[in-house]
Amino acid sequence: MTFRSTDVAVAPGLLADVKRFLKKQKIDFEILIPDLQRTIARQNPKMSKEQRVDLVTSQGHPMTWKRYHRYGEISKYLNFLALRYPHLVELVTIGRSYEGQEIKLARVSSGANENGRKKPAIWIDAGMHAREWIGSAVATYILRQLVEKNATHARFLKSTDWIILPVANPDGYEFSHTGDRLWRKTRSTRDDDEEEVARYTPSGLFHMVSRYTRWFWTKCEGVDPNRNFGYQWGVETASGASSDPCHETYAGPEAFSEPETRAIADYIMANRRDIRVYLTLHSYSQMWLVPWSYTRAKPSDYSELVNVAKKAADATAKIHGTRYKVGSSSELLHPISGASDDWAKAIAGIKYSYTMELRDRGTYGFLLPASQIVPTAREAWAGIRAIARLVASNT
């Protein structure tokens, strides 16, 4: 991260030492969140049982974009859309998570186009990283616009179909609500045979000692889904993935080791002829990221991809003035291997493949207040609509 800023969470007992060290090294810093736990407690306003009942009575479901919802409520919302709007919404269970939860997506379509042909589809997934709640909130907001607010946005369904997976990592997402708010990975665990395979990795003896020292005290769960896709998986030159199961960017013992990433890949590969856009929603840093993530090299159509992303970023900025940077992850952040957007472009053959890093730039980070759900969703939806128009006109 040379010549760039980075955000660091510091335990209270170490704060004085860290400040002293930074000052001694003449490294500028500012405190963004003085009390992380207090920010967590204030992020998501509670809703009473009576309020939930009132919402269900008035609108048929308890969803509101004034707070973040648990996975069960999001799943019920998908069921509601499929039952209330069967002419628009097909609910598909593409697999089950490690802990057995259904991985559900909604396919929104008004049917074939005027010539009786299939329309190009836009894929959107969110919640791949458990703690990034804003992505799932934006995904459900987009579903609401396409389905419940269909009269306003019907033109998009005339030219495109939409495939939306609001929570790609349901186990991790749920654990971030009940166990560890900043949990990132899936919740899988490895048996002894898998540990034996993982032990002999290029990271060597230190990796082995680190693994088994930590194992003695605790079991390390989970894999980073966005390092687990089967393109350039485990590339050592990309520093954004780890071979240590205790690290939060652990890439897994092999590509597609997780049932969640395998379910996504299988569905996309079965429908790749129809999918023109792959978009994965993450947070935070306000960026439209273009492949490649694993290297600083560029795909042959990089200029075209960037031009489309810039139009999306301009459309995003027109809503609330929020600026999004455009570029590759390897340029704007750091190289990472096994990323879903690289896989979607290189293996699934989806030309327009993007990662959208939503609000903000670090003031709240992963703890974006619920009051910012609607503003974030409105500007993201504007950018996504811009891409949809461009892709539909080029098909």
KAZI-V748391 format. One record per backbone hydrogen bond with DSSP energy under -0.5 kcal/mol. NH is the residue of the N-H (numbers start at 1). CO is the residue of the C=O. If there is no record, write none. Layout:
BEGIN
nh=NH co=CO
nh=NH co=CO
END
This chain:
BEGIN
nh=4 co=1
nh=14 co=11
nh=15 co=11
nh=15 co=12
nh=18 co=14
nh=19 co=15
nh=20 co=16
nh=21 co=17
nh=22 co=18
nh=23 co=19
nh=24 co=20
nh=25 co=21
nh=26 co=23
nh=27 co=22
nh=28 co=26
nh=32 co=30
nh=39 co=35
nh=40 co=36
nh=41 co=37
nh=42 co=38
nh=43 co=39
nh=43 co=40
nh=44 co=40
nh=45 co=43
nh=52 co=48
nh=53 co=49
nh=54 co=50
nh=55 co=51
nh=56 co=52
nh=57 co=53
nh=58 co=54
nh=59 co=55
nh=60 co=55
nh=60 co=56
nh=61 co=55
nh=67 co=64
nh=74 co=70
nh=75 co=71
nh=76 co=72
nh=77 co=73
nh=78 co=74
nh=79 co=75
nh=80 co=76
nh=81 co=77
nh=82 co=78
nh=83 co=79
nh=84 co=80
nh=85 co=81
nh=88 co=85
nh=89 co=85
nh=90 co=107
nh=91 co=89
nh=92 co=90
nh=92 co=105
nh=94 co=92
nh=94 co=103
nh=95 co=103
nh=97 co=101
nh=100 co=97
nh=103 co=95
nh=104 co=102
nh=105 co=92
nh=106 co=164
nh=107 co=90
nh=108 co=106
nh=108 co=162
nh=109 co=88
nh=109 co=107
nh=110 co=157
nh=113 co=117
nh=116 co=113
nh=120 co=159
nh=121 co=274
nh=122 co=161
nh=123 co=121
nh=123 co=277
nh=124 co=163
nh=125 co=279
nh=126 co=165
nh=127 co=281
nh=130 co=128
nh=130 co=184
nh=131 co=183
nh=132 co=129
nh=133 co=131
nh=135 co=132
nh=136 co=132
nh=137 co=133
nh=138 co=134
nh=139 co=135
nh=140 co=136
nh=141 co=137
nh=142 co=138
nh=143 co=139
nh=144 co=140
nh=145 co=141
nh=146 co=142
nh=147 co=143
nh=149 co=144
nh=150 co=147
nh=152 co=149
nh=153 co=149
nh=154 co=150
nh=156 co=153
nh=157 co=153
nh=157 co=154
nh=158 co=154
nh=159 co=155
nh=160 co=156
nh=161 co=120
nh=162 co=108
nh=163 co=122
nh=164 co=106
nh=164 co=162
nh=165 co=124
nh=166 co=164
nh=168 co=126
nh=169 co=127
nh=173 co=169
nh=174 co=170
nh=175 co=171
nh=176 co=172
nh=177 co=173
nh=177 co=174
nh=178 co=174
nh=179 co=175
nh=180 co=175
nh=183 co=180
nh=186 co=223
nh=195 co=191
nh=196 co=192
nh=197 co=193
nh=198 co=194
nh=199 co=195
nh=200 co=196
nh=200 co=197
nh=201 co=199
nh=204 co=201
nh=207 co=203
nh=208 co=204
nh=209 co=205
nh=210 co=206
nh=211 co=207
nh=212 co=208
nh=213 co=209
nh=214 co=210
nh=215 co=211
nh=216 co=212
nh=217 co=213
nh=217 co=214
nh=218 co=214
nh=221 co=219
nh=222 co=188
nh=224 co=250
nh=225 co=223
nh=227 co=224
nh=228 co=225
nh=229 co=338
nh=231 co=229
nh=235 co=232
nh=238 co=235
nh=239 co=237
nh=240 co=335
nh=241 co=238
nh=242 co=249
nh=245 co=243
nh=247 co=244
nh=250 co=247
nh=251 co=242
nh=256 co=228
nh=257 co=254
nh=262 co=258
nh=263 co=259
nh=264 co=260
nh=265 co=261
nh=266 co=262
nh=267 co=263
nh=268 co=264
nh=269 co=265
nh=270 co=266
nh=271 co=267
nh=271 co=268
nh=272 co=268
nh=272 co=269
nh=274 co=271
nh=275 co=271
nh=276 co=121
nh=276 co=274
nh=277 co=121
nh=278 co=352
nh=279 co=123
nh=279 co=277
nh=280 co=354
nh=281 co=125
nh=282 co=356
nh=284 co=358
nh=285 co=358
nh=285 co=360
nh=286 co=358
nh=287 co=357
nh=288 co=325
nh=289 co=287
nh=289 co=355
nh=290 co=327
nh=291 co=353
nh=302 co=299
nh=305 co=301
nh=306 co=302
nh=307 co=303
nh=308 co=304
nh=309 co=305
nh=310 co=306
nh=311 co=307
nh=312 co=308
nh=313 co=309
nh=314 co=310
nh=315 co=311
nh=316 co=312
nh=317 co=313
nh=318 co=314
nh=319 co=316
nh=320 co=316
nh=321 co=317
nh=325 co=286
nh=327 co=288
nh=329 co=290
nh=330 co=292
nh=331 co=328
nh=332 co=328
nh=333 co=329
nh=334 co=329
nh=336 co=293
nh=338 co=231
nh=343 co=339
nh=344 co=340
nh=345 co=341
nh=346 co=342
nh=347 co=343
nh=348 co=343
nh=350 co=344
nh=351 co=349
nh=352 co=276
nh=353 co=351
nh=354 co=278
nh=355 co=289
nh=356 co=280
nh=357 co=287
nh=357 co=355
nh=358 co=282
nh=358 co=356
nh=367 co=364
nh=368 co=365
nh=370 co=43
nh=372 co=369
nh=373 co=370
nh=374 co=65
nh=376 co=372
nh=377 co=373
nh=378 co=374
nh=379 co=375
nh=380 co=376
nh=381 co=377
nh=382 co=378
nh=383 co=379
nh=384 co=380
nh=385 co=381
nh=386 co=382
nh=387 co=383
nh=388 co=384
nh=389 co=385
nh=390 co=386
nh=391 co=387
nh=392 co=388
nh=393 co=389
nh=394 co=390
nh=395 co=392
END
